[in-house]
Amino acid sequence: MKQQTTTERGRITARVSLSIQEKLQEAADLTGATLNQFVVQTALERAEQLIERETSISLTRKDAAMLFTMLQQPSPPNSVLAKASERYKNEVESGILNTQPGSTT
């Protein structure tokens, strides 16, 4: 007996003017897709581009080289950072701060 697999599906509907529908249909016809296939594929491609652009950081070669240099040769901490680091160390050692996973303090 065959085992059936089901995929949950969502539905997207859009109301557009007739001129927009005709333009989308023309583009779909040129690609050999149905109107629905064309709209979904085009929207998906655009969504992937947008997500990639908004969730990644791009650096020039110069910027990347500067970042790597800063990571490999960090500047010594200034007095404010040194004091904060010392205060953090003391709070952890005294139990004021709990650094265990799942801790809320």
N, C-alpha and C positions, 0 to 999 in steps of 0.2 A: 504494500500500500504506500502511495506517495505521501510524503510529509509536506504539508503546505507551510510556507512561510509568508507572513503578512508584514507589510511595511505600512506603518501609520503615515497618512498623508494629510497635508494641510491644503487649504484652498485660499487662493488669492484672486480677488476680482477687482477689476478697475473699469470705471466708466470714463470713456474718452469721447472726444468729438469724432464725427465721421471722418474728417480729414486726417486726424491722427491715426485712426484705425486703418484707413487706406494706405497711409505711408508705412505703417508697421507691416501690413499685409504684403505690400510690395517688397519690402526688405526680406520678409520671411520667404516669399516666393523666390527671390534671387538666391537664397541660401539653400532652398530645397526643404525647408522646415515648415511645419504648420505654424500658424500665428502664435498659438500657445507655446509651442516649443521655442520659437524665436524669442518671445518676450521673456520666458523663464531663463533661457540660456544667456541672453544679453544682460538681464538684471543680475544673474548670478556672477557673471564675469565682472561686472561693474562693482558688485558688492565685494568680491575678492580683492580687486584692485584697491578699493577704498580701505578695507581692513588692513591690507598689507602696508599701505601708505601711512595709516594712522597708528600702526602698532610697531613700526620699525624706525630706527634712527639711521640716517644717512650722514656720513662724514666724507669730507674731501680727503685726499691722501695726506695733505698737510695737517688737517685736523686729527686724523687717525694717528699720524706719527707723533704729534704733540701729546695725544692722550696716552699712547703707549709709553712714551718717555716719562710722563707724569706718574704712571702706574709703576714703572720699573725703578724710578728714582724719585720717590715722594719727598716733598719738602718736609722739614722737621715741623712738629706741631707748634703753633703759637701758644702764648701763655693761657689764653681762654680755653683752647682745646685741651691743653695739658691739665688745667684745673678740672675741667669737666670729666676727663678720663680718670683722674684721681678720685673725684667724688663718686663716679660710677663704681670703680673698683672697691671703694670703702663700703658703699651701700650693698654691693653683692656679698662682700665678705661678712658684713654684719647681719645679713639676712633680710634687710629692708627690701631688696629686690631679689626676686626668685627668677633665675635664668633657665629653669627647667621647662621643657616643652609642655604646652598646655597650661602654663601658669598665667594667672591674670594680674600679677603684680610686677 
